[in-house]
């Protein structure tokens, strides 16, 4: 197949336009689609076995497109939105400090979700979490 310089440049330009459009369209589509399992409003969703959550540790789960931080303390389970109330960065559980930390702007939350320090204006949104027959159940 002989391809002239003009045809080659035309194909190259068309390919560049298609890749640029895909770069804008694909993120918009993935943003609009739900990430994982959905549960009926007010229902409970099984997020794993109790053994999957070691005491003192925290783990993120995705429920209905929302990232939720599940913490297993000696006193029981707690669950919070993993989205910092300052600018929306994802928070993590710091096992050593026993605090929830936002890595973006040094915001810290207690294990009850209340603000300790930093710029977050309010506490983390809490979810109802229970253990039923050895399974960790989270409110939807």
N, CA, C and O atoms as CSV, one atom per row, in Angstrom:
chain,resi,resn,atom,element,x,y,z
A,1,UNK,N,N,0.850,-1.167,0.000
A,1,UNK,CA,C,0.000,0.000,0.000
A,1,UNK,C,C,0.898,1.233,0.000
A,1,UNK,O,O,1.720,1.420,0.897
A,2,UNK,N,N,0.727,2.060,-1.009
A,2,UNK,CA,C,1.474,3.313,-1.082
A,2,UNK,C,C,0.633,4.426,-0.493
A,2,UNK,O,O,-0.523,4.621,-0.869
A,3,UNK,N,N,1.225,5.145,0.426
A,3,UNK,CA,C,0.521,6.226,1.105
A,3,UNK,C,C,1.313,7.508,0.868
A,3,UNK,O,O,2.492,7.606,1.207
A,4,UNK,N,N,0.639,8.471,0.285
A,4,UNK,CA,C,1.324,9.738,0.028
A,4,UNK,C,C,1.539,10.479,1.343
A,4,UNK,O,O,0.912,10.182,2.360
A,5,UNK,N,N,2.436,11.444,1.290
A,5,UNK,CA,C,2.717,12.236,2.487
A,5,UNK,C,C,1.462,12.963,2.943
A,5,UNK,O,O,1.210,13.068,4.143
A,6,UNK,N,N,0.680,13.461,2.009
A,6,UNK,CA,C,-0.559,14.171,2.338
A,6,UNK,C,C,-1.558,13.244,3.023
A,6,UNK,O,O,-2.175,13.633,4.015
A,7,UNK,N,N,-1.730,12.012,2.507
A,7,UNK,CA,C,-2.647,11.057,3.125
A,7,UNK,C,C,-2.182,10.653,4.528
A,7,UNK,O,O,-2.980,10.522,5.456
A,8,UNK,N,N,-0.864,10.461,4.651
A,8,UNK,CA,C,-0.313,10.101,5.957
A,8,UNK,C,C,-0.590,11.192,6.993
A,8,UNK,O,O,-1.027,10.897,8.105
A,9,UNK,N,N,-0.340,12.436,6.634
A,9,UNK,CA,C,-0.596,13.545,7.553
A,9,UNK,C,C,-2.081,13.679,7.872
A,9,UNK,O,O,-2.450,14.016,8.998
A,10,UNK,N,N,-2.934,13.417,6.881
A,10,UNK,CA,C,-4.373,13.473,7.097
A,10,UNK,C,C,-4.792,12.419,8.120
A,10,UNK,O,O,-5.543,12.723,9.047
A,11,UNK,N,N,-4.313,11.180,7.963
A,11,UNK,CA,C,-4.619,10.108,8.909
A,11,UNK,C,C,-4.066,10.426,10.307
A,11,UNK,O,O,-4.717,10.159,11.317
A,12,UNK,N,N,-2.873,10.991,10.345
A,12,UNK,CA,C,-2.261,11.355,11.614
A,12,UNK,C,C,-3.086,12.417,12.344
A,12,UNK,O,O,-3.288,12.332,13.555
A,13,UNK,N,N,-3.557,13.408,11.602
A,13,UNK,CA,C,-4.379,14.466,12.177
A,13,UNK,C,C,-5.717,13.908,12.674
A,13,UNK,O,O,-6.164,14.253,13.767
A,14,UNK,N,N,-6.349,13.056,11.880
A,14,UNK,CA,C,-7.614,12.451,12.284
A,14,UNK,C,C,-7.434,11.607,13.546
A,14,UNK,O,O,-8.268,11.661,14.450
A,15,UNK,N,N,-6.357,10.833,13.612
A,15,UNK,CA,C,-6.080,10.016,14.788
A,15,UNK,C,C,-5.874,10.870,16.026
A,15,UNK,O,O,-6.335,10.520,17.113
A,16,UNK,N,N,-5.179,11.992,15.864
A,16,UNK,CA,C,-4.958,12.901,16.984
A,16,UNK,C,C,-6.254,13.500,17.497
A,16,UNK,O,O,-6.444,13.636,18.706
A,17,UNK,N,N,-7.146,13.860,16.584
A,17,UNK,CA,C,-8.444,14.416,16.979
A,17,UNK,C,C,-9.267,13.368,17.726
A,17,UNK,O,O,-9.886,13.677,18.744
A,18,UNK,N,N,-9.277,12.140,17.231
A,18,UNK,CA,C,-10.036,11.060,17.872
A,18,UNK,C,C,-9.489,10.780,19.273
A,18,UNK,O,O,-10.266,10.621,20.215
A,19,UNK,N,N,-8.174,10.719,19.422
A,19,UNK,CA,C,-7.581,10.483,20.743
A,19,UNK,C,C,-7.879,11.627,21.708
A,19,UNK,O,O,-8.131,11.392,22.889
A,20,UNK,N,N,-7.851,12.851,21.216
A,20,UNK,CA,C,-8.167,14.002,22.068
A,20,UNK,C,C,-9.613,13.950,22.535
A,20,UNK,O,O,-9.893,14.171,23.713
A,21,UNK,N,N,-10.538,13.660,21.619
A,21,UNK,CA,C,-11.945,13.555,21.999
A,21,UNK,C,C,-12.166,12.422,23.000
A,21,UNK,O,O,-12.927,12.572,23.955
A,22,UNK,N,N,-11.500,11.289,22.778
A,22,UNK,CA,C,-11.633,10.162,23.706
A,22,UNK,C,C,-11.138,10.546,25.092
A,22,UNK,O,O,-11.693,10.106,26.099
A,23,UNK,N,N,-10.093,11.365,25.146
A,23,UNK,CA,C,-9.563,11.818,26.428
A,23,UNK,C,C,-10.562,12.656,27.217
A,23,UNK,O,O,-10.493,12.707,28.445
A,24,UNK,N,N,-11.487,13.311,26.526
A,24,UNK,CA,C,-12.516,14.101,27.200
A,24,UNK,C,C,-13.782,13.282,27.480
A,24,UNK,O,O,-14.407,13.436,28.529
A,25,UNK,N,N,-14.147,12.432,26.558
A,25,UNK,CA,C,-15.412,11.710,26.653
A,25,UNK,C,C,-15.344,10.538,27.638
A,25,UNK,O,O,-16.264,10.362,28.437
A,26,UNK,N,N,-14.277,9.733,27.599
A,26,UNK,CA,C,-14.195,8.551,28.466
A,26,UNK,C,C,-14.237,8.897,29.955
A,26,UNK,O,O,-14.956,8.226,30.695
A,27,UNK,N,N,-13.509,9.901,30.434
A,27,UNK,CA,C,-13.648,10.235,31.865
A,27,UNK,C,C,-15.062,10.677,32.232
A,27,UNK,O,O,-15.540,10.376,33.326
A,28,UNK,N,N,-15.734,11.388,31.330
A,28,UNK,CA,C,-17.105,11.821,31.614
A,28,UNK,C,C,-18.036,10.613,31.727
A,28,UNK,O,O,-18.909,10.580,32.595
A,29,UNK,N,N,-17.853,9.635,30.866
A,29,UNK,CA,C,-18.691,8.433,30.905
A,29,UNK,C,C,-18.445,7.648,32.183
A,29,UNK,O,O,-19.397,7.217,32.833
A,30,UNK,N,N,-17.170,7.452,32.560
A,30,UNK,CA,C,-16.880,6.690,33.771
A,30,UNK,C,C,-17.359,7.423,35.024
A,30,UNK,O,O,-17.698,6.786,36.021
A,31,UNK,N,N,-17.389,8.737,34.981
A,31,UNK,CA,C,-17.897,9.511,36.116
A,31,UNK,C,C,-19.404,9.289,36.291
A,31,UNK,O,O,-19.902,9.220,37.415
A,32,UNK,N,N,-20.109,9.181,35.187
A,32,UNK,CA,C,-21.558,9.062,35.241
A,32,UNK,C,C,-22.037,7.649,35.555
A,32,UNK,O,O,-23.159,7.480,36.032
A,33,UNK,N,N,-21.221,6.634,35.303
A,33,UNK,CA,C,-21.621,5.251,35.553
A,33,UNK,C,C,-21.335,4.863,37.001
A,33,UNK,O,O,-20.328,5.299,37.559
A,34,UNK,N,N,-22.194,4.056,37.623
A,34,UNK,CA,C,-21.927,3.608,38.992
A,34,UNK,C,C,-20.706,2.691,39.025
A,34,UNK,O,O,-20.465,1.938,38.081
A,35,UNK,N,N,-19.932,2.757,40.118
A,35,UNK,CA,C,-18.699,1.992,40.230
A,35,UNK,C,C,-18.914,0.547,40.653
A,35,UNK,O,O,-18.281,-0.359,40.110
A,36,UNK,N,N,-19.791,0.324,41.608
A,36,UNK,CA,C,-19.957,-1.033,42.140
A,36,UNK,C,C,-21.408,-1.303,42.488
A,36,UNK,O,O,-22.327,-0.624,42.030
A,37,UNK,N,N,-21.572,-2.302,43.302
A,37,UNK,CA,C,-22.908,-2.766,43.670
A,37,UNK,C,C,-23.768,-1.663,44.275
A,37,UNK,O,O,-23.290,-0.797,45.006
A,38,UNK,N,N,-25.006,-1.725,43.956
A,38,UNK,CA,C,-25.986,-0.781,44.495
A,38,UNK,C,C,-26.861,-1.541,45.484
A,38,UNK,O,O,-27.073,-2.746,45.348
A,39,UNK,N,N,-27.351,-0.839,46.451
A,39,UNK,CA,C,-28.278,-1.435,47.413
A,39,UNK,C,C,-29.503,-0.558,47.489
A,39,UNK,O,O,-29.420,0.640,47.220
A,40,UNK,N,N,-30.630,-1.122,47.846
A,40,UNK,CA,C,-31.813,-0.301,48.016
A,40,UNK,C,C,-31.571,0.736,49.107
A,40,UNK,O,O,-30.884,0.466,50.093
A,41,UNK,N,N,-32.134,1.908,48.924
A,41,UNK,CA,C,-31.977,2.962,49.923
A,41,UNK,C,C,-32.483,2.446,51.260
A,41,UNK,O,O,-33.583,1.902,51.351
A,42,UNK,N,N,-31.674,2.619,52.289
A,42,UNK,CA,C,-32.041,2.145,53.616
A,42,UNK,C,C,-31.720,0.680,53.836
A,42,UNK,O,O,-31.907,0.167,54.940
A,43,UNK,N,N,-31.234,-0.010,52.797
A,43,UNK,CA,C,-30.899,-1.426,52.925
A,43,UNK,C,C,-29.492,-1.615,53.458
A,43,UNK,O,O,-28.744,-0.654,53.633
A,44,UNK,N,N,-29.145,-2.863,53.711
A,44,UNK,CA,C,-27.810,-3.196,54.207
A,44,UNK,C,C,-27.079,-3.991,53.130
A,44,UNK,O,O,-27.674,-4.798,52.416
A,45,UNK,N,N,-25.771,-3.740,53.033
A,45,UNK,CA,C,-24.945,-4.426,52.047
A,45,UNK,C,C,-23.818,-5.151,52.771
A,45,UNK,O,O,-23.177,-4.594,53.662
A,46,UNK,N,N,-23.589,-6.387,52.381
A,46,UNK,CA,C,-22.514,-7.199,52.937
A,46,UNK,C,C,-21.190,-6.722,52.333
A,46,UNK,O,O,-21.016,-6.751,51.115
A,47,UNK,N,N,-20.252,-6.281,53.194
A,47,UNK,CA,C,-18.965,-5.800,52.691
A,47,UNK,C,C,-17.812,-6.741,53.036
A,47,UNK,O,O,-16.653,-6.420,52.771
A,48,UNK,N,N,-18.117,-7.896,53.624
A,48,UNK,CA,C,-17.072,-8.881,53.883
A,48,UNK,C,C,-17.237,-9.598,55.207
A,48,UNK,O,O,-18.115,-9.292,56.014
A,49,UNK,N,N,-16.349,-10.572,55.396
A,49,UNK,CA,C,-16.337,-11.321,56.650
A,49,UNK,C,C,-15.666,-10.482,57.732
A,49,UNK,O,O,-14.794,-9.662,57.443
A,50,UNK,N,N,-16.077,-10.691,58.968
A,50,UNK,CA,C,-15.486,-9.966,60.096
A,50,UNK,C,C,-13.973,-10.192,60.142
A,50,UNK,O,O,-13.219,-9.283,60.489
A,51,UNK,N,N,-13.536,-11.394,59.794
A,51,UNK,CA,C,-12.110,-11.725,59.800
A,51,UNK,C,C,-11.317,-10.932,58.759
A,51,UNK,O,O,-10.100,-10.792,58.883
A,52,UNK,N,N,-11.995,-10.420,57.745
A,52,UNK,CA,C,-11.324,-9.623,56.709
A,52,UNK,C,C,-10.915,-8.246,57.218
A,52,UNK,O,O,-10.166,-7.532,56.551
A,53,UNK,N,N,-11.405,-7.872,58.397
A,53,UNK,CA,C,-11.136,-6.559,58.982
A,53,UNK,C,C,-10.421,-6.747,60.320
A,53,UNK,O,O,-11.085,-6.821,61.354
A,54,UNK,N,N,-9.085,-6.827,60.333
A,54,UNK,CA,C,-8.364,-7.028,61.592
A,54,UNK,C,C,-8.617,-5.883,62.577
A,54,UNK,O,O,-8.774,-4.731,62.173
A,55,UNK,N,N,-8.654,-6.207,63.859
A,55,UNK,CA,C,-8.859,-5.191,64.886
A,55,UNK,C,C,-7.727,-4.165,64.825
A,55,UNK,O,O,-6.549,-4.521,64.778
A,56,UNK,N,N,-8.107,-2.886,64.828
A,56,UNK,CA,C,-7.140,-1.792,64.750
A,56,UNK,C,C,-6.879,-1.301,63.344
A,56,UNK,O,O,-6.246,-0.262,63.153
A,57,UNK,N,N,-7.355,-2.032,62.366
A,57,UNK,CA,C,-7.095,-1.674,60.971
A,57,UNK,C,C,-8.291,-0.980,60.337
A,57,UNK,O,O,-9.413,-1.057,60.839
A,58,UNK,N,N,-8.033,-0.308,59.238
A,58,UNK,CA,C,-9.076,0.332,58.444
A,58,UNK,C,C,-8.954,-0.101,57.003
A,58,UNK,O,O,-7.859,-0.396,56.524
A,59,UNK,N,N,-10.065,-0.139,56.321
A,59,UNK,CA,C,-10.075,-0.548,54.919
A,59,UNK,C,C,-11.151,0.213,54.181
A,59,UNK,O,O,-12.220,0.482,54.729
A,60,UNK,N,N,-10.872,0.562,52.933
A,60,UNK,CA,C,-11.859,1.270,52.121
A,60,UNK,C,C,-12.674,0.267,51.323
A,60,UNK,O,O,-12.146,-0.721,50.813
A,61,UNK,N,N,-13.967,0.537,51.224
A,61,UNK,CA,C,-14.862,-0.241,50.374
A,61,UNK,C,C,-15.635,0.738,49.503
A,61,UNK,O,O,-15.797,1.907,49.855
A,62,UNK,N,N,-16.101,0.254,48.378
A,62,UNK,CA,C,-16.879,1.101,47.477
A,62,UNK,C,C,-18.314,0.611,47.487
A,62,UNK,O,O,-18.587,-0.570,47.272
A,63,UNK,N,N,-19.217,1.533,47.740
A,63,UNK,CA,C,-20.637,1.197,47.819
A,63,UNK,C,C,-21.430,2.249,47.061
A,63,UNK,O,O,-21.440,3.420,47.440
A,64,UNK,N,N,-22.090,1.835,45.998
A,64,UNK,CA,C,-22.911,2.760,45.227
A,64,UNK,C,C,-22.139,3.943,44.682
A,64,UNK,O,O,-22.677,5.046,44.585
A,65,UNK,N,N,-20.866,3.722,44.321
A,65,UNK,CA,C,-20.046,4.796,43.777
A,65,UNK,C,C,-19.398,5.676,44.823
A,65,UNK,O,O,-18.714,6.640,44.477
A,66,UNK,N,N,-19.598,5.367,46.106
A,66,UNK,CA,C,-19.002,6.153,47.186
A,66,UNK,C,C,-17.926,5.321,47.875
A,66,UNK,O,O,-18.099,4.124,48.101
A,67,UNK,N,N,-16.815,5.975,48.206
A,67,UNK,CA,C,-15.745,5.299,48.928
A,67,UNK,C,C,-16.008,5.469,50.423
A,67,UNK,O,O,-16.183,6.584,50.914
A,68,UNK,N,N,-16.031,4.349,51.132
A,68,UNK,CA,C,-16.340,4.352,52.560
A,68,UNK,C,C,-15.173,3.711,53.313
A,68,UNK,O,O,-14.664,2.659,52.926
A,69,UNK,N,N,-14.770,4.365,54.387
A,69,UNK,CA,C,-13.697,3.860,55.231
A,69,UNK,C,C,-14.309,3.069,56.389
A,69,UNK,O,O,-15.070,3.609,57.191
A,70,UNK,N,N,-13.965,1.790,56.461
A,70,UNK,CA,C,-14.449,0.916,57.533
A,70,UNK,C,C,-13.290,0.689,58.495
A,70,UNK,O,O,-12.210,0.258,58.090
A,71,UNK,N,N,-13.520,0.981,59.767
A,71,UNK,CA,C,-12.489,0.840,60.798
A,71,UNK,C,C,-12.975,-0.176,61.826
A,71,UNK,O,O,-14.111,-0.105,62.294
A,72,UNK,N,N,-12.096,-1.127,62.173
A,72,UNK,CA,C,-12.434,-2.120,63.194
A,72,UNK,C,C,-11.648,-1.783,64.453
A,72,UNK,O,O,-10.454,-2.068,64.542
A,73,UNK,N,N,-12.309,-1.183,65.412
A,73,UNK,CA,C,-11.710,-0.844,66.698
A,73,UNK,C,C,-12.022,-1.940,67.704
A,73,UNK,O,O,-12.880,-2.786,67.455
A,74,UNK,N,N,-11.331,-1.930,68.837
A,74,UNK,CA,C,-11.608,-2.907,69.893
A,74,UNK,C,C,-13.052,-2.787,70.369
A,74,UNK,O,O,-13.657,-3.769,70.798
A,75,UNK,N,N,-13.598,-1.570,70.289
A,75,UNK,CA,C,-14.978,-1.339,70.740
A,75,UNK,C,C,-16.024,-1.691,69.683
A,75,UNK,O,O,-17.220,-1.669,69.972
A,76,UNK,N,N,-15.597,-2.009,68.479
A,76,UNK,CA,C,-16.526,-2.366,67.412
A,76,UNK,C,C,-16.162,-1.716,66.091
A,76,UNK,O,O,-15.086,-1.139,65.938
A,77,UNK,N,N,-17.073,-1.820,65.148
A,77,UNK,CA,C,-16.844,-1.270,63.818
A,77,UNK,C,C,-17.382,0.148,63.708
A,77,UNK,O,O,-18.374,0.502,64.346
A,78,UNK,N,N,-16.715,0.952,62.891
A,78,UNK,CA,C,-17.195,2.286,62.537
A,78,UNK,C,C,-16.987,2.456,61.040
A,78,UNK,O,O,-16.059,1.897,60.455
A,79,UNK,N,N,-17.873,3.243,60.433
A,79,UNK,CA,C,-17.767,3.479,58.989
A,79,UNK,C,C,-18.054,4.950,58.700
A,79,UNK,O,O,-18.991,5.536,59.243
A,80,UNK,N,N,-17.228,5.531,57.833
A,80,UNK,CA,C,-17.350,6.938,57.473
A,80,UNK,C,C,-17.125,7.122,55.985
A,80,UNK,O,O,-16.493,6.292,55.332
A,81,UNK,N,N,-17.644,8.203,55.465
A,81,UNK,CA,C,-17.297,8.590,54.112
A,81,UNK,C,C,-15.794,8.800,54.080
A,81,UNK,O,O,-15.240,9.428,54.983
A,82,UNK,N,N,-15.124,8.286,53.053
A,82,UNK,CA,C,-13.674,8.443,52.933
A,82,UNK,C,C,-13.314,9.738,52.222
A,82,UNK,O,O,-12.160,9.943,51.848
A,83,UNK,N,N,-14.296,10.612,52.035
A,83,UNK,CA,C,-14.073,11.887,51.363
A,83,UNK,C,C,-13.926,12.989,52.403
A,83,UNK,O,O,-14.840,13.240,53.188
A,84,UNK,N,N,-12.773,13.641,52.401
A,84,UNK,CA,C,-12.515,14.716,53.353
A,84,UNK,C,C,-13.513,15.856,53.130
A,84,UNK,O,O,-13.860,16.180,51.994
A,85,UNK,N,N,-13.962,16.449,54.218
A,85,UNK,CA,C,-14.953,17.523,54.130
A,85,UNK,C,C,-14.328,18.858,53.742
A,85,UNK,O,O,-15.040,19.852,53.599
A,86,UNK,N,N,-13.012,18.897,53.571
A,86,UNK,CA,C,-12.348,20.133,53.157
A,86,UNK,C,C,-12.437,20.297,51.644
A,86,UNK,O,O,-13.188,21.137,51.149
A,87,UNK,N,N,-11.667,19.489,50.907
A,87,UNK,CA,C,-11.671,19.618,49.449
A,87,UNK,C,C,-11.934,18.303,48.720
A,87,UNK,O,O,-11.741,18.216,47.507
A,88,UNK,N,N,-12.371,17.288,49.450
A,88,UNK,CA,C,-12.786,16.048,48.796
A,88,UNK,C,C,-11.694,15.029,48.549
A,88,UNK,O,O,-11.920,14.082,47.797
A,89,UNK,N,N,-10.515,15.178,49.148
A,89,UNK,CA,C,-9.470,14.164,49.011
A,89,UNK,C,C,-9.895,12.904,49.775
A,89,UNK,O,O,-10.720,12.972,50.686
A,90,UNK,N,N,-9.327,11.762,49.397
A,90,UNK,CA,C,-9.643,10.521,50.107
A,90,UNK,C,C,-8.799,10.420,51.376
A,90,UNK,O,O,-7.581,10.600,51.340
A,91,UNK,N,N,-9.456,10.133,52.487
A,91,UNK,CA,C,-8.778,10.008,53.773
A,91,UNK,C,C,-8.347,8.564,53.989
A,91,UNK,O,O,-8.843,7.649,53.331
A,92,UNK,N,N,-7.413,8.370,54.924
A,92,UNK,CA,C,-6.914,7.040,55.271
A,92,UNK,C,C,-6.901,6.878,56.783
A,92,UNK,O,O,-6.845,7.863,57.519
A,93,UNK,N,N,-6.952,5.633,57.245
A,93,UNK,CA,C,-6.862,5.335,58.658
A,93,UNK,C,C,-5.381,5.178,59.016
A,93,UNK,O,O,-4.674,4.391,58.387
A,94,UNK,N,N,-4.914,5.912,60.008
A,94,UNK,CA,C,-3.550,5.806,60.523
A,94,UNK,C,C,-3.597,4.924,61.764
A,94,UNK,O,O,-4.001,5.367,62.840
A,95,UNK,N,N,-3.179,3.666,61.601
A,95,UNK,CA,C,-3.265,2.700,62.702
A,95,UNK,C,C,-2.447,3.115,63.911
A,95,UNK,O,O,-2.885,2.947,65.048
A,96,UNK,N,N,-1.250,3.659,63.669
A,96,UNK,CA,C,-0.367,4.028,64.785
A,96,UNK,C,C,-0.955,5.163,65.609
A,96,UNK,O,O,-0.927,5.118,66.839
A,97,UNK,N,N,-1.488,6.181,64.939
A,97,UNK,CA,C,-2.047,7.340,65.648
A,97,UNK,C,C,-3.499,7.126,66.052
A,97,UNK,O,O,-4.051,7.882,66.851
A,98,UNK,N,N,-4.117,6.075,65.482
A,98,UNK,CA,C,-5.541,5.798,65.701
A,98,UNK,C,C,-6.396,7.007,65.323
A,98,UNK,O,O,-7.311,7.404,66.044
A,99,UNK,N,N,-6.058,7.577,64.159
A,99,UNK,CA,C,-6.766,8.744,63.632
A,99,UNK,C,C,-7.004,8.554,62.144
A,99,UNK,O,O,-6.335,7.763,61.479
A,100,UNK,N,N,-7.968,9.295,61.647
A,100,UNK,CA,C,-8.218,9.343,60.214
A,100,UNK,C,C,-7.468,10.563,59.695
A,100,UNK,O,O,-7.630,11.668,60.214
A,101,UNK,N,N,-6.652,10.359,58.674
A,101,UNK,CA,C,-5.801,11.439,58.172
A,101,UNK,C,C,-6.119,11.762,56.718
A,101,UNK,O,O,-6.338,10.866,55.903
A,102,UNK,N,N,-6.143,13.061,56.407
A,102,UNK,CA,C,-6.284,13.512,55.029
A,102,UNK,C,C,-4.896,13.924,54.555
A,102,UNK,O,O,-4.307,14.851,55.111
A,103,UNK,N,N,-4.366,13.254,53.538
A,103,UNK,CA,C,-3.003,13.536,53.100
A,103,UNK,C,C,-2.854,14.851,52.325
A,103,UNK,O,O,-1.734,15.324,52.132
A,104,UNK,N,N,-3.943,15.435,51.887
A,104,UNK,CA,C,-3.842,16.630,51.038
A,104,UNK,C,C,-3.452,17.890,51.807
A,104,UNK,O,O,-2.557,18.619,51.380
A,105,UNK,N,N,-4.107,18.152,52.924
A,105,UNK,CA,C,-3.866,19.397,53.656
A,105,UNK,C,C,-3.736,19.176,55.154
A,105,UNK,O,O,-4.062,20.059,55.948
A,106,UNK,N,N,-3.257,17.990,55.542
A,106,UNK,CA,C,-2.981,17.661,56.945
A,106,UNK,C,C,-4.194,17.823,57.850
A,106,UNK,O,O,-4.085,18.365,58.949
A,107,UNK,N,N,-5.333,17.358,57.395
A,107,UNK,CA,C,-6.521,17.330,58.230
A,107,UNK,C,C,-6.561,16.017,58.986
A,107,UNK,O,O,-6.211,14.972,58.437
A,108,UNK,N,N,-6.990,16.060,60.254
A,108,UNK,CA,C,-7.074,14.846,61.061
A,108,UNK,C,C,-8.441,14.751,61.726
A,108,UNK,O,O,-9.017,15.750,62.158
A,109,UNK,N,N,-8.945,13.513,61.797
A,109,UNK,CA,C,-10.250,13.235,62.398
A,109,UNK,C,C,-10.071,12.170,63.471
A,109,UNK,O,O,-9.215,11.294,63.341
A,110,UNK,N,N,-10.882,12.240,64.539
A,110,UNK,CA,C,-10.917,11.194,65.558
A,110,UNK,C,C,-11.557,9.943,64.981
A,110,UNK,O,O,-12.113,9.960,63.883
A,111,UNK,N,N,-11.469,8.856,65.740
A,111,UNK,CA,C,-12.091,7.607,65.298
A,111,UNK,C,C,-13.614,7.676,65.335
A,111,UNK,O,O,-14.282,6.733,64.909
A,112,UNK,N,N,-14.179,8.785,65.842
A,112,UNK,CA,C,-15.628,8.991,65.786
A,112,UNK,C,C,-16.021,9.918,64.635
A,112,UNK,O,O,-17.191,10.269,64.481
A,113,UNK,N,N,-15.025,10.313,63.823
A,113,UNK,CA,C,-15.286,11.153,62.650
A,113,UNK,C,C,-15.210,12.642,62.898
A,113,UNK,O,O,-15.304,13.427,61.954
A,114,UNK,N,N,-15.041,13.060,64.169
A,114,UNK,CA,C,-14.975,14.497,64.469
A,114,UNK,C,C,-13.592,15.059,64.106
A,114,UNK,O,O,-12.592,14.341,64.112
A,115,UNK,N,N,-13.565,16.345,63.795
A,115,UNK,CA,C,-12.327,17.003,63.374
A,115,UNK,C,C,-11.408,17.219,64.572
A,115,UNK,O,O,-11.835,17.713,65.615
A,116,UNK,N,N,-10.134,16.840,64.409
A,116,UNK,CA,C,-9.114,17.097,65.432
A,116,UNK,C,C,-8.372,18.382,65.084
A,116,UNK,O,O,-8.249,19.290,65.906
A,117,UNK,N,N,-7.879,18.440,63.844
A,117,UNK,CA,C,-7.098,19.605,63.430
A,117,UNK,C,C,-7.101,19.721,61.914
A,117,UNK,O,O,-7.533,18.818,61.199
A,118,UNK,N,N,-6.603,20.867,61.447
A,118,UNK,CA,C,-6.494,21.096,60.017
A,118,UNK,C,C,-7.685,21.859,59.477
A,118,UNK,O,O,-8.514,22.360,60.237
A,119,UNK,N,N,-7.763,21.945,58.154
A,119,UNK,CA,C,-8.801,22.769,57.534
A,119,UNK,C,C,-10.197,22.161,57.376
A,119,UNK,O,O,-11.116,22.897,57.017
A,120,UNK,N,N,-10.417,20.850,57.625
A,120,UNK,CA,C,-11.779,20.333,57.417
A,120,UNK,C,C,-12.808,21.107,58.249
A,120,UNK,O,O,-12.619,21.285,59.452
A,121,UNK,N,N,-13.901,21.572,57.612
A,121,UNK,CA,C,-14.892,22.381,58.324
A,121,UNK,C,C,-15.878,21.582,59.178
A,121,UNK,O,O,-16.506,22.145,60.075
A,122,UNK,N,N,-16.023,20.292,58.917
A,122,UNK,CA,C,-17.001,19.503,59.668
A,122,UNK,C,C,-16.557,18.038,59.710
A,122,UNK,O,O,-15.637,17.624,59.005
A,123,UNK,N,N,-17.236,17.278,60.553
A,123,UNK,CA,C,-16.927,15.864,60.749
A,123,UNK,C,C,-17.218,15.060,59.480
A,123,UNK,O,O,-17.895,15.539,58.570
A,124,UNK,N,N,-16.704,13.848,59.432
A,124,UNK,CA,C,-16.980,12.935,58.324
A,124,UNK,C,C,-18.382,12.363,58.467
A,124,UNK,O,O,-18.862,12.148,59.581
A,125,UNK,N,N,-19.029,12.120,57.352
A,125,UNK,CA,C,-20.361,11.520,57.384
A,125,UNK,C,C,-20.234,10.056,57.831
A,125,UNK,O,O,-19.437,9.296,57.281
A,126,UNK,N,N,-21.023,9.680,58.826
A,126,UNK,CA,C,-20.977,8.323,59.376
A,126,UNK,C,C,-22.032,7.440,58.706
A,126,UNK,O,O,-23.078,7.917,58.264
A,127,UNK,N,N,-21.730,6.152,58.645
A,127,UNK,CA,C,-22.664,5.146,58.138
A,127,UNK,C,C,-22.972,4.159,59.254
A,127,UNK,O,O,-22.149,3.937,60.143
A,128,UNK,N,N,-24.145,3.579,59.205
A,128,UNK,CA,C,-24.517,2.532,60.165
A,128,UNK,C,C,-23.823,1.252,59.718
A,128,UNK,O,O,-23.893,0.862,58.553
A,129,UNK,N,N,-23.153,0.609,60.666
A,129,UNK,CA,C,-22.439,-0.627,60.355
A,129,UNK,C,C,-22.689,-1.629,61.477
A,129,UNK,O,O,-22.622,-1.280,62.655
A,130,UNK,N,N,-22.976,-2.863,61.108
A,130,UNK,CA,C,-23.248,-3.915,62.092
A,130,UNK,C,C,-22.596,-5.205,61.638
A,130,UNK,O,O,-22.180,-5.335,60.487
A,131,UNK,N,N,-22.512,-6.158,62.557
A,131,UNK,CA,C,-22.023,-7.492,62.229
A,131,UNK,C,C,-23.179,-8.459,62.432
A,131,UNK,O,O,-23.759,-8.527,63.516
A,132,UNK,N,N,-23.509,-9.201,61.390
A,132,UNK,CA,C,-24.607,-10.164,61.428
A,132,UNK,C,C,-24.067,-11.512,60.964
A,132,UNK,O,O,-23.622,-11.651,59.825
A,133,UNK,N,N,-24.109,-12.502,61.850
A,133,UNK,CA,C,-23.633,-13.850,61.535
A,133,UNK,C,C,-22.214,-13.844,60.972
A,133,UNK,O,O,-21.911,-14.563,60.020
A,134,UNK,N,N,-21.348,-13.026,61.569
A,134,UNK,CA,C,-19.948,-12.980,61.141
A,134,UNK,C,C,-19.689,-12.174,59.886
A,134,UNK,O,O,-18.563,-12.145,59.390
A,135,UNK,N,N,-20.723,-11.515,59.361
A,135,UNK,CA,C,-20.581,-10.691,58.151
A,135,UNK,C,C,-20.735,-9.225,58.526
A,135,UNK,O,O,-21.603,-8.868,59.322
A,136,UNK,N,N,-19.891,-8.381,57.951
A,136,UNK,CA,C,-19.958,-6.938,58.205
A,136,UNK,C,C,-20.966,-6.349,57.228
A,136,UNK,O,O,-20.823,-6.477,56.012
A,137,UNK,N,N,-21.986,-5.702,57.779
A,137,UNK,CA,C,-23.080,-5.142,56.987
A,137,UNK,C,C,-23.064,-3.620,57.113
A,137,UNK,O,O,-22.976,-3.076,58.214
A,138,UNK,N,N,-23.149,-2.946,55.971
A,138,UNK,CA,C,-23.072,-1.489,55.920
A,138,UNK,C,C,-24.370,-0.928,55.376
A,138,UNK,O,O,-24.938,-1.467,54.425
A,139,UNK,N,N,-24.842,0.159,55.982
A,139,UNK,CA,C,-26.079,0.778,55.493
A,139,UNK,C,C,-25.846,1.422,54.140
A,139,UNK,O,O,-24.784,1.990,53.885
A,140,UNK,N,N,-26.840,1.330,53.281
A,140,UNK,CA,C,-26.701,1.895,51.933
A,140,UNK,C,C,-27.093,3.350,51.922
A,140,UNK,O,O,-27.042,3.995,50.874
